[in-house]
Amino acid sequence: METDHAPRRAIVTAGDSGIGRATAVALATAGMDVALTWHSDREGAEQTAEEVRTHGARAIVAQLDVADIPACGDVVDALVAELGGLDVFVNNAGAGTSTPFLDLPLDDWRRVLDTDLTGAFVCLQRAARAMVSAGNGGRLISVTSVHAHQPMVGSSAYDAAKHGLDGLMKNLALELGAFGIGAVSVAPGEIATPMTGQTDSDPHGEDRPGIPLGRPGDAREVAALIAFLASPPAAYISGASVVIDGGMLQMGPQAGASIESHDWRTV
């Protein structure tokens, strides 16, 4: 196996907490310098950076609002320049809303689509251009969701955005493969993070009867998967959506047969 192109420089968006923080640390452990971004929690990002540095890696911190289009792409360009190049780009920033479709304001729809899809497009494009220009290949990894595969009541904007992002990553695999650039989606289920209201909680102590493994996931489990997908042994994986959900998606007919009330119809 060739190792002369082992990745050395990575960008992780929304690296201030949750999956982003765990991913930045996992990539640093794998020997990469990491630029990580934050939207509103600079202190959290700085804490991540300090942890990255304990692994002997360089850490760069920058503010990024993915919904600020197209300015978000300029932030990516600046980080690539400061890193001295780019081997791995992890598109992790996201937003959602829990609102019934009939009540969803257009502004909320636009905010979620701008953050999860259009802003992601801009950032991924800038990252890909840098990789193509350098000529050393690279890896584009987007954190999507199980809801890129199956919808959820109250999440029409989120579902649409994540379906679109998954489709975009498949297209990137087709178009960028000739440049040695792989594109992969990582689709988590319920993960114990601030986004799910489980900041710093141990998922192993949570009971989830509707998930075959019986608990939420740990952000470090998702980060380990991303670190593997960014590594040389995973270089032939492209165009795939890798689900990490404790078996949740397999519960469709089983859950449908077990539900005994109509409570699921409302948010």
Order of alpha helices (4+ residues) and beta strands (2+ residues): beta-alpha-beta-alpha-beta-alpha-beta-alpha-alpha-beta-alpha-beta-beta-beta-alpha-beta-alpha
